[in-house]
C-alpha cells in the first residue's frame, strides 16, 4: 500500500516558459508590487508574483472613490495607477529580485506601439520572468473600444509585442465576449505563450439616495466570489482549444475554487480579491491543492489539470 502521507507531490508547473515551484500566483492589482505584503505573508512561497499594471510612463489613475464593496465581491476603477517602467524597475525590482520568485509584470498601453515599447524595455530589466498583457484597455486608435473585444485586434497586439520581446507573453482575456474560443485561438496563433483569464466583468453601482454612481469613474470591474462560476465556465471552454497553458483567476477565496479551475483545465491559478480580506490566502491555496492531490493519490499537477468528468 502506498504511504499517501509521505508520497512526493510534484507541484511545479511550466507556465509558458515561466518555471513556477507551485501553481499559485496573485492577480495583478491585488498584491501591489509584492513588498507591500512582505510583512504579512511569506512571499517566497508563491509560485510567482504578478505585479500591478505598468505602462511606459507614470500614471495617476482615476479619481476617488475607486472601490466599492458589493454583494459577492467588489468593484474597482483604479485606472491602472502606476510608476511607469523606469519607476518600477528602480523602486520595486530590487525587492522582487531578492525573493527568488518569478516576477510576472502586467503591462498596458493605449496603442500597439506603447505596449511593444513597454515590453522591449522590461526585457532588459533583470528579474522579469514574463509579461501579462492587459488587453482590456481602451484602444485610442479604434475610438476607445477595448483591445480585448475584437479577435483581430487581439492578434495584432500580441504579434506586435511578440516582435518586441523574447519574454513569455500571457494575454489576459476579457470575459465579455461572445465566444472565448475565438479569442484563445487569436492570441495563441499570434504568439502567446500562455493565457490569463478572466479579467474583471464590467459593472456599476448606484447610491440610491444621491441617485449617482458610487465610483467616480461611474463604471468599474467586478471581482470576487460573484464572478467565479462565470470564470470556471470560460476556462473550461477555453481549455477545449487552448494549446498553451491557462492561468485562471476569478473569485478564488480558498483552495476549493483553485482546484475547480484546475479541474476545468487551468495549469495555474491567481488569487485576487481575497488578498484584501486575508493576505495569507494564497499560502492556504498552495497547501490545499497539495492536500487535495495527496488525498486523491495524485503525484503531479498534470493529473489534476483538465480532470473534470463531463460524461
Buried (B, 14 or more C-beta within 10 A) or exposed (E): EEEEEEEEBEBEBBBBBBEBBBBBBBBBBBBBBBBBBBEEBEBEBBBBBBBBBBBBEBBEBBEEBBBBEBEEBBBBBBBBBBBBBBEBBEEBBEBBBBBEBBBBBBBBBBBBEBBBBBBBBBEEBEBBBBBBBBBBBEBEEEEEEBBBBBBEBBBBBBBBBBEBBEBBBBBBBBBBBEEBBEBBBBBBBBBBBBBBBBBBBBBBBEEEEEEEBBBBBEEBBBBBBBBBEBBBBBBBBBBEEBEBBBBBBBBBBBBEBBBBBBBBBBBBBBBBBBBBEBBEBBBBBBBBBBEBBBEEEBEBBEEBBBBEEEE
